[in-house]
Amino acid sequence: MDTIEHHSFLDAVGLYCPEPVMLLHVEMRKIKADQILKVEATDPSTTRDIVKFCQFLGHELIQQKEEDEHYFYWIKKKKSELRYN
């Protein structure tokens, strides 16, 4: 699964809740719709928090995996919604 092409990478290794999700929110704002962000973390709570983040904000969690106590996520940013005032 490491072959999933991604446009940006967030290194959250060594960070603990709530930092990984806070940084994830910042990084998602930097990328364009339909681009993929890869996240690497060591906090086991990310297995819950990142899934909920994606569900709540509508981003697609393409893949997640655990390897040697490191957690990897590939997240596709949702398409922007048109807003009319």
C-alpha positions, -999 to 999 in steps of 0.1 A, spaced: 0 0 0 30 23 2 26 28 -35 -5 50 -32 5 83 -48 1 112 -25 5 149 -29 15 159 6 28 142 38 22 148 75 47 135 99 29 131 133 54 106 147 59 112 185 29 135 188 -1 127 210 -38 136 210 -49 162 200 -18 173 181 -20 148 151 -56 158 143 -49 195 148 -20 193 123 -41 172 100 -68 199 99 -41 225 89 -26 202 62 -59 194 46 -65 232 42 -32 234 22 -40 208 -4 -65 210 -33 -97 190 -36 -91 154 -47 -55 155 -37 -42 128 -12 -24 134 21 -4 106 36 -1 107 74 23 88 96 16 87 134 26 67 164 -3 76 187 -28 47 188 -57 71 193 -53 82 157 -70 50 147 -102 64 161 -96 102 158 -85 103 121 -114 80 111 -138 103 129 -122 134 114 -127 120 79 -163 110 85 -172 143 101 -156 165 74 -164 143 44 -129 134 34 -123 99 20 -100 77 40 -86 57 12 -64 33 32 -51 29 67 -25 4 80 -4 -3 110 32 -14 108 57 -17 137 35 6 160 34 32 133 0 41 118 -4 52 82 -34 69 66 -41 81 30 -68 107 29 -84 122 -2 -96 157 3 -133 162 -5 -144 183 -34 -153 219 -25 -190 226 -21 -203 257 -40 -217 283 -17 -240 310 -27 -248 341 -6 
